[in-house]
Amino acid sequence: MPYTLYEDEFGDPRNARALSVAADIAYFPAAQAVAGFAAEFGMQAELYSAGNTQAYVAHNADAILVAFRGTEAPTSIEGLKDWLLTDAVNLLIMPEGDLGTDFAAAGVGTRWHSGFMKALEDIWPQVFAAVAALRKQSDRPLWITGHSLGGALALLAAWRFKRKFVNVHQVYTFGAPMVGNDVTARVIDREFGNKIFRYVNDQDPIPQLPTISLLANAYGHCQTQILLGGATAATLVQVAAQGPEGGSSGNWLSSLWTGIQQRIGAHAMEKYRNHVVALCPPDAAGR
């Protein structure tokens, strides 16, 4: 029996459980993922790819689902180090061009992570065209999800869909990093209200990034966080407390990155699925 998305329930653990499956399927190769969306959701799906960014657009008679793929190796993120840590402050920008027009609507003082913005810009024309075509056939609720980088893209895509007059029904992210500064986070809260739900494994370091300091950070998260696991973030906070003042900036960043890598196993999508299932065990039908 396919998973059900409960349209009238916001933040329902059953929706989180279903969309954690979708976020996991987004990592599969195309043929396997298409089969997965059909088996698990009763949905037709298609992979869209541009550069290093991928997303699946899936649909059935009741819903449209966009699932963004995270990093290819989400528990080995050395390639994202600059995006998440080293160049974090320099990457806070207000984009230009058509992308800038959509995000400038957020208002004065907002800044967005340029690396995540570039990833969205690459994939956006394909994803938007696919969703627009499906809505033209039948206007159904639009759900968006993603894990890790995919979660960041889910938030940014939700904003851009809204600017294009596409109603976003609900967004569920898992282990997503921050996408902009604190002003941006508050604007996202204002615009989407109770439609965005961030699931965070408390042992996972990635939701605490990007940053150059875990104690004084220009970045911010939107409010609706659902904490999983119940551990503490003391390890990274203790490293951050040393601050760049306690030694060279390079040594501090290296120590902080080492602390992140030691806990990166908590970032795995499998861990998130296990935690979410614990919140909402399968019913008698296995769903």
N, C-alpha and C positions, 0 to 999 in steps of 0.2 A: 504493500500500500504506500503510495507516494506521500512525502511530507506535505502538510497543509500549512499555508501562511494565513494567520488569523488577522484579517484586514481590520477588524474593529477593535483589536487589542494592541495597545501600544506598550512596548517594552516587555511583552509577554515572553517568559523563558522558552515557550514552545517555538516562538519565532526565532529566538536566538539560537536554539538547538538546530532548527532547520537551516538557518543562514550560516551557521558555522560549518555545516556540511557543504553548502554552496561555496564558501570561501576556500574550503579544502579542495573541492573538485577543481577550482580554478587553477590549481597547480598542476593538474594532470595534462598529459599530451592531448592534442585536439580530439582524436578519435575516442580515447578513453573518457575524456570529459563530456563529450556529446552523449556518449552512452550513459555516463553517470547522471547527467541532468535528466535524461529520459527515464532512467530507472528510479531515481530518488525523488523527482519532482513532477514527472509526467510532462516535461517541458522539452521543446525543440531548442537547441542552442547552437551558437556559432561563435568561433574564436575570431577576435580582431587583434591584430598585432602591428605595432609600429616601433621600430628600434628595439629597445629593451622593455617596452611596455606592452602588456597583454590584458585583455578583458574578454569575458564571455557575456554575450547577451542572450538570455534564455526567455522563453515565453510559453504560456498556454492560454486557455480561454479566460483565465481568471487573473493573471498577473504578468508583469514584465519584470525580469530580474537581471541586474547588471552585477557581475562578480569580477572584481579586479584581482589579478594575480599579484602576489607579493614578490619579493626577491626570489630568484631561482633557487638559492640555497639559504632559506630564511634562518638557519641556525649557524651559518657561516657568513657573516656580513662584513668582512673586511673591506669589500668593495664600496660599502656605504659609509665608511668611516668619516670621510670628508663631509658628506651631506649631513651626518648626524652629530658630529662633534667638532672636528678641527676648524671647519669654515662656517660654523653654524650662524654666527652673527652676520657675517658678510652675505649670507644667502637670504636674509630677510629683505625683501624688495616689494615695490609695487610694480607689477608687470606692465608692459607696454603693448601697443597694437590692439588687435581684436580681443585677445586674452585680457589685456589691461582694462578695456572698456567694461567687460563683465565683472572684473574684480574691483575696479575703482568704485563701483556702486556700494561697496562695503563702507566707504566713507573715510574721512580724515583720520590719519593715525594708524590705519590698518597696514600690515605688512605680511607678505606671504612667502613661504619657502620656495626659492627659485628652482631648486632641483626637482621638487615635487610638481611645481607648475610646469616645468619643461616636459616632464613625463606625461602629464595630463594633456598638454598641448599636442604632443605627438599622436596620441590615440583618440583625441576628442572627435575629429571629423567623422571617423568611422562609427564610433559608439553613438554619437548624437544622431547620425543619419539612420542607423539601425533602429534606435528607439523611436525616432519620429515616424518612420515607416510603419512600425508596429502599432503605434498610437493612432495612426491614420486608419488602419484596419479596424481597430477597436480600442477605445480609450480605457485602459486597465490600470490598476495601481502599480506604481513603479517602486520597486524595492532595490536597494543598493547595498553591497557588502564587500568586504575585503579584509585580508589579514596583513599585518606588517605594512610595507609600502602600499599594498593594495587597500588597506584601511585609510591611509592618508589620501589616496586617489579617490576613494569613495566619498570622503567629505568634500573634497574640491569639486568633484563631479556634481554632487548634490547642489552646491552653490551655483555652478554654472547652468545646470538644468533649470533651476529656479529663475535665473536671469533670462533664460530662453522661454519662459512661461510654460515650463513643464512641471507639473505638480509632482514632487517627490513624496511618496507615501511614508516610508520609514527607511532609516539607514542603521545598519548594525556593523560595527567594526570590532576587530579582535587584534590586540597588541599593536595598535596604530601609534606611530609617533605624532608629535605636534606639527600642525601645518602652518602656523603663523604666530604672530605675537599675541599678547594678552588682549589687546583691543580687538583683534580679529576673532579670537575665541568668544568674546562677549557678543560680537555682532552675529556670529553663527548661532549662538544661543537665542538671540532675539528673533532671528529670521525663521528658525526651524522649531523653536519651542520643544515639544516633547516627541520629536520625530527622530532624534539621533541618540543612539545608545552605544556607548564605548565599553567594551568588555576588556578588562585588564587583569592579567595574572600578576599578583603583587610581587612575585619573584622575577618578573620579566623586566629587564632594564630598558627595553626599547621605548615603551610609552613615556619614559622620563626624558627622552631625547626629541629633537636636537637641543643642545645646550653647550655652553662653555663653563657653566657652573650649575650644579643641581641645587644650590642654595639661593642664587640670584640669577634668574633666567629671564631673558626677554620673551621667550616663547610661552604659550599658554594652551590649555586644553578647554574645550567646551565642557559644560558642567555634568551632563548625565553619564556618570561613570558607574559601572557595575563591577565591583571588585571580586576577584576570584582567588581562591587559595588561602588567604589569611596570613601570609608571612609578612615580613616588613622589608622595607627598602634600605635598611641600615647600612648594608655593605657599601653601596654607591654613595650614600650621603656622607659616610665617614671619610671616604676618599675625597669627595668634593670639598669637605670641610677644611682639608689641608690647603686648598686654594692655590692658585698660581703664585701667590705671595710667598708661600712657604718654600719655594724653590723655583727652578726654571719652569716656564710655561710648558716647555716640551716634556719635561719629566712628569709634570702633573697630568698632562693629557695622556701620556703613556700609561701612567698608573691607573687613571680612570678607565681608559680603554681596556686594560687588563682586567679590571674588575667587571666590566661589562661582558667581556668574553667568557669569564668564569661562570656567569649566570645565564648565558645565552640559550642554554637548553630549555629554560622556562619559556622561551619565545616560540617554541615549536607549535604549529597549528594542532598537532595531535594533543598537546597538553591543554590547549584551549577547548578542544572538543570534549575531552574528558571532564574538564571542570564544568562546562555548560551542561553536559548530560547529568552531572551530579546535582545541578540545580533543578533539572526537569527530567527525571528518568523516563525512558520510553514507556508508552502505554502498552496495553495487551497486544496491540497489532505491531509492536516494534517501532512505533513512531511517537 
